[in-house]
Structures are given as structure tokens and as C-alpha cells.
Amino acid sequence: MKQVRMGIIGTGLRSGIAKHWHQPEGESIITGVADINPENLEKFKEKVTSDCFTTDSYVELLKRDDIDAVAILSPDYLHEEHAVAALKAGKHVYCEKPLAITEAGCDRIMKTAEETGKHLMVGFNMRYMRMFQTMKGIVDSGVIGDIKAVWVRHFVGYGGYFYYHDWHGLSKNTTSLLLQKGSHDIDIIHWIAGAYTKRVSAFGSLSFYGGDKPNDLTCPTCDIRDTCTEASPGTLIECAFREEIDVEDNNVVIMELENGIKASYLQCHFTPDYHRNYTFIGTKGRMENSEPDGKVYVKTRKSNSWEEFSDQTYDIKPAEGGHGGADPVICKEFIDLVLHGKEPIPTPLDGRMSVAVGCAATESIRNNGKVIEVNRPT
Ligand SMILES: NC(=O)c1ccc[n+]([C@@H]2O[C@H](COP(=O)([O-])OP(=O)(O)OC[C@H]3O[C@@H](n4cnc5c(N)ncnc54)[C@H](O)[C@@H]3O)[C@@H](O)[C@H]2O)c1
């Protein structure tokens, strides 16, 4: 095979990455697209390509012989159904994160990939961001010693817009935002710390969004749209204070990793700013990032002393392309996997373990902070 013929399932916001796969003169081309929403299909045709098969049925898409691989960009609760069907239809699969919304769902996808022998890749694009690749390299170099503690603060500014104005706000669609948003961060903790989580406890609540507004209320039709702080600035228009919303917007998760590292992940969806602040503390020093400043700071100290050896600041170079330049790279990684068998950085098990932790933390939150064990697949 010289060129991968790609099908896309789901042409919503995330389908912007499809342009990286549509390279008619290159190693991949989009030959088919499925979405149940005709408007999104039309926009996709305008933005990416109109020269391909389009359908409202992913089943029809999967029947086609001119599709070798499928990117699953549908809502989280459909990933399992779509990934399993695509693998069974003999297609290689790129699946957006979270791999599924339950641990068992991830296991079913992974089992199907094994049985069919088709490639499966998870859309962990944060692993391809320069910021986090730099941090991984620093830890692997040993300069801050053996990692013992990880503290992550996730300020999800604009969280009300992206997560409370559409399907994301309901637990039945996501389990919780600890999978939807947090699966990236839990994965980065696992990756850089070099171990998966073995147990979790968490507290969380719906502290700001949700409420008593009718479920069918939308921003354009709302009487208080001119004064509401959460009035939608874009195309997602369901009321952020509607009654049916049931996913926590304020979460504190503590984790113990298989290698004894203690980690914490704090996620809040009503902050004014939008960034992720990671601290890794090792036996010889500490590393912290600042996304707003584009920097990674490293401080080292003499063992058993207050005396500091040296501080070093890394300037992260800006990169072209969505998500800090990670999107074009992750798309190419999928093509390299299918065409050349080159293994990508994240494995399906990484995808599964971050979902398992997100599910365990959600279970803990909804059971008074009960400690939940996280198991690897049997
Ligand atoms: N890795 C990242 O940085 C990143 C960023 C954004 C979104 N995502 C992931 O991408 C996925 C999609 O997110 P989004 O923001 O594009 O959502 P979205 O709601 O904007 O788009 C989802 C699309 O899927 C379509 N769809 C729904 N049911 C379908 C079906 N049965 N068959 C075919 N299409 C169907 C919808 O009509 C919609 O067009 C999510 O899982 C999300 O977690 C990942």
C-alpha cells in the first residue's frame, strides 16, 4: 500500500484535523465521510473535500472497499460502537480520546483489534506537544532524580462553552469530564511518571453549571441572554444551567501509581483562564511548566540541603498546526503506523488505563471519596 484511503466518522468540531489526512498527492486521502448531521457534512465538504463518498450511515461507510482506515471523531459514547464495527469491517482505526466511556468498552475495542489484527491508535495528541515532549525528556534525563510526586492543575476556562452547551454535560454521554478532558492529563501523568495508577480517591461536585433551567432552553431564545455570563458565543447553544446537566465541574483526584508515586489532578471548568500547570517533584529537583508563558522551569538542589544547584528555563518554540502543532504530527503518526508499521507513542493500553482511572475517580466522587482500585486488563 502506498496511500491510505481514509474514512471519517463524525464531522463536528474535531473534524478540522481531517485536512491533515487529505493529501491526494501524498500518503493519505479521504475517500468517505459519515455523519448523521447533514449541515456538518456540508461544512466538511466545503472545508476539507467534496470529492468523496458521503453518507448519514457509518455502516454504509464501513462496507466500502475504497476505505482502508477510519478516524472516529464521533461523540465519546459512540467510540466503542464505531471502533468495534470498523475493526470488524477490516479497517485500521484512529479513535479520538477517550477510547470509550467505560473500562469494559475499552477492553472490548482492544480485544477486537487483537482478533482482527488491525491497527488501533488513540488520539492522545498531548503526547506530541513540544511542551510535554520537553518535560518527558527532562524527567528521562534523570536531572530531577526519581519522580516521587506529581501535581497537576487544569484550568478549563471556556469550559462552560465547550462542555456544558451540548452533549458533553451529561454523564450518560461521557461518564464524566475526568474522561473527556482528564483522560489527556491522566495519560500524561502516566507517561512522564512511567507507571499507571493503581488506586484513586476523588471529590467533586457540580458547583457552577447545571440548575433548574428547562432542558430545551437555548441561548438564542433565552430572555436573559444579554446579561448571562455563560451566553453561548458560538454554535453550541444549549443552556449551561439546564436541569439535565449532571457532570461535575469541580474535581480533585488523588492517585497512587504502581511505582508508589503520589499524584493529584485538579480540574475546574469555571476559571477565567485556560491552561494546564504540571509539577513533577523528584529526588534531585522539581520541574514545572507554564503554558501561558510557553516555558518549562527546572530547579535542582543538592541532596539533603537547602543549597540549590541551578535553575534552568526552557523556552518552548511555537509550532504550526492545531493543539500546539500536535495535530499534524499525530495524523502523520497514524499513517506511519498503517503504511510502515511504525508504532506511535501512545498505545491502546495507555488509552484504556486513562479511561479506567477516569471511571474509578468518577465512581469515587459519587461514593463519598471511596478508594477505588484500578486494574489492568485481565
Ligand atoms: N484530541 C483532542 O484534542 C480532541 C479535541 C476535540 C475533540 N476531541 C474528541 O473528538 C470527539 C468529537 O468531538 P467534537 O468536539 O468534534 O464533537 P461534536 O459534537 O462537535 O461532533 C461530533 C459529530 O459526530 C456526529 N455524530 C453523532 N452521532 C453519529 C453517528 N451515529 N454516526 C456518525 N456521526 C455521528 C455528530 O453529528 C457531530 O457532527 C470527542 O470524542 C472528543 O473527545 C478530541
The ligand as a Gaussian input file, in Angstrom:
#p B3LYP/6-31G(d) Opt

LIG

0 1
 N       -7.680000      15.126000      20.977000
 C       -8.224000      16.325000      21.028000
 O       -7.536000      17.326000      21.211000
 C       -9.694000      16.483000      20.829000
 C      -10.238000      17.769000      20.671000
 C      -11.614000      17.883000      20.492000
 C      -12.410000      16.753000      20.481000
 N      -11.847000      15.529000      20.658000
 C      -12.698000      14.313000      20.643000
 O      -13.314000      14.203000      19.374000
 C      -14.621000      13.635000      19.508000
 C      -15.624000      14.542000      18.796000
 O      -15.667000      15.789000      19.462000
 P      -16.312000      17.065000      18.776000
 O      -15.973000      18.212000      19.636000
 O      -15.957000      17.082000      17.314000
 O      -17.862000      16.732000      18.919000
 P      -19.033000      17.324000      18.015000
 O      -20.283000      17.118000      18.766000
 O      -18.680000      18.683000      17.534000
 O      -19.003000      16.354000      16.731000
 C      -19.428000      15.022000      16.754000
 C      -20.009000      14.705000      15.383000
 O      -20.374000      13.307000      15.366000
 C      -21.627000      13.232000      14.687000
 N      -22.340000      12.009000      15.041000
 C      -23.148000      11.787000      16.117000
 N      -23.662000      10.543000      16.032000
 C      -23.160000       9.984000      14.908000
 C      -23.335000       8.721000      14.279000
 N      -24.100000       7.756000      14.822000
 N      -22.713000       8.473000      13.095000
 C      -21.913000       9.430000      12.543000
 N      -21.709000      10.652000      13.095000
 C      -22.328000      10.910000      14.264000
 C      -22.366000      14.489000      15.111000
 O      -23.443000      14.775000      14.236000
 C      -21.262000      15.519000      15.053000
 O      -21.127000      16.083000      13.768000
 C      -14.887000      13.510000      21.011000
 O      -14.720000      12.182000      21.407000
 C      -13.823000      14.381000      21.658000
 O      -13.380000      13.870000      22.906000
 C      -10.513000      15.384000      20.808000

